[in-house]
Amino acid sequence: MDNPSESQLEQLLAQVLANPKYSSILPDLIKGIGSHELQKRGSFKEAVKETKTKLHQATGVYVDREINYDDWLTLLRNIPPDDPAEIKNACKQIMLQHISTRERIPGLDEFYQIIFNMVPAFSSILDIACGMNPLTIPWMGLSSQHFYRGWEVNIQMVKFLAEAVRKFDTPCSIEAVDIFSVNEIPQADLVFLFKTLPCLEQVQKGITPILFNRIQAKNMIITFPASSLSGKNKGMVHHYTEMMQRWLANSPWQAQSLLLLNELVYILEPRYDYTHYRPRTIGAPNPRDAKISEPRIMRGHDSRCRFI
Ligand SMILES: C[S@@+](CC[C@H](N)C(=O)[O-])C[C@H]1O[C@@H](n2cnc3c(N)ncnc32)[C@H](O)[C@@H]1O
C-alpha cells in the first residue's frame, strides 16, 4: 500500500481500540505501528491484525486486562503511611499481576543494593517502559531529594501508578509516553531500560542504537530476561550478550554486565570524556574502543550474582 491516509489510520485506530485488550494503549503507539503495517500489508484487514499482534507482543502479553486497579488503590490507601513493611507487602501483591515486573520480586532486597553500588551518586531516575516497576521504589532506598520519572504506554496502568506512588516519600512523575514518538527524552542521572529492548526491537528493529544516541544520562541500567516468560532458558543470556556487544560497539557507551537472579544486567556509562549532560558531539566511535568487561566472579556472600 502507499502512504496511508489520515482517515485509514483513524479507522485502524478505532478498530484496534474497540478491542478491550488494546483500549488502554496510547494511540501514538497504535498509529505508529498501524501506519507501518498499512504500508507493508496487502489489505486493511491484514494491517489491523498485524498491528494487534505487535501490540500484544509489546504490551498485552504482560498484563491481564481484568485487573482491578481500584481495588489495589484501596489496598494501598488503607495502609498507614508509617507502616513501610505493609506498603512493601501490598506492592509485592500488586506486582504479581505484571508478568515481567513480578520476576524481580524474589531478589528485590538485593537488586537495587547491588546495582546502585556500582554507579556514582545520583538524584534522578528515568524508567523507560516502566511497567509496574515504580512499585519497587520502596526497595530503591531513595529519599525526598531524589526524583523518579516512569514512562509507560498503558494508560490505565499509568493512571493507577500515578496515584500509587503518592504512598512513597520520593517525588515521582508517572507519564503515559510512547518511546517511539516522544520528541524529547529528558536528562536524568540514571536511565532504566529494564527488560524492554527486546519488545521495542520487535516493534521497530534498530530502535536500540537510536535510543543509545538520544539518551543523555550519567549511567544507564539495561536488563534482559535470562529466561523466557515460560521459565525456559533458551540460550537467552548468550543471545542478548551478543546483541548488546553489537549495539555497544557502535555507541557512545561502555558497559559491564552481571547476572542478577533472573536478569542479565548491564551498567552503562558514557565512553568518552563527559561532563554532566553536555550534548555529545562525537561521531561514530571505533568499535574496537568498546569496553566489554572481562569475566569476573563477584566475591562475597551472594552466589546468585555473577559478573560476566
Ligand atoms: C517487558 S515489560 C518490562 C516492564 C518493566 N520495565 C520491568 O522490567 O518490570 C515491557 C513494558 O514496556 C511497555 N511498553 C511497550 N512498548 C512501549 C512503548 N513504545 N513506549 C513505552 N512503553 C512501552 C509495556 O507496556 C510493558 O509494560
The ligand as a Tripos MOL2 file, in Angstrom:
@<TRIPOS>MOLECULE
LIG
   27    29     1     0     0
SMALL
NO_CHARGES

@<TRIPOS>ATOM
      1 C1          8.8880   -6.4400   29.3750 C.3       1 LIG1
      2 S1          7.8810   -5.2380   30.1100 S.3       1 LIG1
      3 C2          9.0690   -4.5020   31.1990 C.3       1 LIG1
      4 C3          8.4430   -3.6920   32.2970 C.3       1 LIG1
      5 C4          9.4340   -3.0760   33.2820 C.3       1 LIG1
      6 N1         10.4540   -2.3070   32.6180 N.3       1 LIG1
      7 C5         10.0580   -4.1530   34.1390 C.2       1 LIG1
      8 O1         11.1450   -4.6380   33.8550 O.co2     1 LIG1
      9 O2          9.4390   -4.5270   35.1350 O.co2     1 LIG1
     10 C6          7.7460   -4.0420   28.8360 C.3       1 LIG1
     11 C7          6.8670   -2.8510   29.1900 C.3       1 LIG1
     12 O3          7.0610   -1.8700   28.1680 O.3       1 LIG1
     13 C8          5.8290   -1.2400   27.8840 C.3       1 LIG1
     14 N2          5.9570   -0.7030   26.5220 N.ar      1 LIG1
     15 C9          5.9120   -1.4110   25.3640 C.ar      1 LIG1
     16 N3          6.0810   -0.5960   24.3160 N.ar      1 LIG1
     17 C10         6.2660    0.6590   24.8030 C.ar      1 LIG1
     18 C11         6.4800    1.9220   24.1950 C.ar      1 LIG1
     19 N4          6.5290    2.0540   22.8700 N.pl3     1 LIG1
     20 N5          6.6410    3.0150   24.9830 N.ar      1 LIG1
     21 C12         6.5630    2.8740   26.3430 C.ar      1 LIG1
     22 N6          6.3410    1.6920   26.9810 N.ar      1 LIG1
     23 C13         6.1870    0.6050   26.2240 C.ar      1 LIG1
     24 C14         4.8140   -2.3710   28.0290 C.3       1 LIG1
     25 O4          3.5000   -1.9220   28.2310 O.3       1 LIG1
     26 C15         5.3740   -3.1600   29.2210 C.3       1 LIG1
     27 O5          4.8300   -2.7290   30.4520 O.3       1 LIG1
@<TRIPOS>BOND
     1     1     2 1
     2     2     3 1
     3     2    10 1
     4     3     4 1
     5     4     5 1
     6     5     6 1
     7     5     7 1
     8     7     8 2
     9     7     9 1
    10    10    11 1
    11    11    12 1
    12    11    26 1
    13    12    13 1
    14    13    14 1
    15    13    24 1
    16    14    15 ar
    17    14    23 ar
    18    15    16 ar
    19    16    17 ar
    20    17    18 ar
    21    17    23 ar
    22    18    19 1
    23    18    20 ar
    24    20    21 ar
    25    21    22 ar
    26    22    23 ar
    27    24    25 1
    28    24    26 1
    29    26    27 1
@<TRIPOS>SUBSTRUCTURE
     1 LIG1         1 GROUP 0 **** ****
